[in-house]
Amino acid sequence: MGRPKGTQNLITRTLKEALEESFNRLGGVEWLLKLAETDPGTYARLLIKLLPTKIDAEVNYAELTDEQRLARFDALLERARARRIGSNPGSDA
């Protein structure tokens, strides 16, 4: 019984909608740019929230160049971000 797995409860959904509306009213991207300039610590903490807390991967980097290692790391981060966004329907971040 109850709501289907993964469905947000009313309070969570309402809060997310309110946060999105307030973000848009504050100026959206322009507001974030201003925040980055005036309070880089807070901006950095927001960025950290976008990073996955765990990446489950097994990779042998011994034979790769530094450029190949960086490209693989970037690809892993993108996949993790895509999974995180996919697990939060209606979310862009």
C-alpha distance (Angstrom), angle and dihedral (degrees) to the residues before:
residue distance angle dihedral
M1 . . .
G2 3.78 . .
R3 3.77 126.7 .
P4 3.81 122.0 -27.4
K5 3.80 117.6 -88.9
G6 3.79 111.9 -84.1
T7 3.80 94.9 20.8
Q8 3.78 112.6 129.9
N9 3.76 118.9 -126.5
L10 3.80 118.7 -116.5
I11 3.80 95.2 -101.5
T12 3.82 93.6 51.2
R13 3.78 92.5 46.5
T14 3.82 92.4 46.3
L15 3.80 92.4 48.6
K16 3.81 92.6 49.2
E17 3.80 90.7 49.7
A18 3.81 90.9 49.1
L19 3.81 91.5 49.2
E20 3.79 91.0 49.6
E21 3.81 91.5 49.8
S22 3.82 92.4 47.7
F23 3.82 90.2 48.6
N24 3.80 90.5 52.9
R25 3.82 92.5 46.8
L26 3.81 91.0 50.5
G27 3.79 90.6 56.4
G28 3.81 104.3 -88.0
V29 3.79 112.3 -134.4
E30 3.80 92.8 7.7
W31 3.80 89.1 56.2
L32 3.81 90.6 51.6
L33 3.81 91.2 49.8
K34 3.79 90.3 51.8
L35 3.82 90.1 47.3
A36 3.82 90.1 52.0
E37 3.79 89.9 54.0
T38 3.80 98.4 42.7
D39 3.81 101.1 34.3
P40 3.82 111.0 18.3
G41 3.81 92.4 168.9
T42 3.79 93.2 60.0
Y43 3.80 90.4 43.1
A44 3.81 90.5 52.2
R45 3.81 90.8 50.7
L46 3.81 89.0 53.8
L47 3.80 90.3 51.6
I48 3.79 90.9 50.3
K49 3.81 89.2 57.3
L50 3.82 88.5 63.3
L51 3.79 94.3 57.1
P52 3.77 119.4 91.3
T53 3.77 115.3 -107.4
K54 3.80 92.1 -143.2
I55 3.78 134.2 25.2
D56 3.79 114.5 -167.4
A57 3.79 104.9 -155.1
E58 3.76 140.1 131.0
V59 3.79 115.1 -154.9
N60 3.80 132.9 164.7
Y61 3.79 105.6 -141.8
A62 3.81 98.1 171.0
E63 3.81 95.5 101.7
L64 3.83 98.0 38.8
T65 3.80 128.3 99.8
D66 3.79 119.2 -122.8
E67 3.82 89.5 -103.8
Q68 3.81 91.4 52.5
R69 3.80 91.1 48.1
L70 3.80 91.3 51.4
A71 3.82 91.9 47.5
R72 3.81 91.3 51.2
F73 3.81 91.8 47.3
D74 3.81 90.7 50.2
A75 3.81 90.5 49.7
L76 3.82 91.2 50.7
L77 3.80 91.2 50.7
E78 3.81 91.5 49.8
R79 3.81 92.1 50.5
A80 3.80 90.9 48.3
R81 3.82 91.1 49.4
A82 3.80 90.9 48.4
R83 3.81 90.4 51.3
R84 3.80 91.5 48.0
I85 3.81 92.5 49.3
G86 3.82 90.1 45.3
S87 3.80 90.2 54.3
N88 3.82 90.5 55.8
P89 3.81 105.8 54.1
G90 3.77 113.3 -154.3
S91 3.80 91.6 24.0
D92 3.80 123.1 117.0
A93 3.77 94.3 -167.6
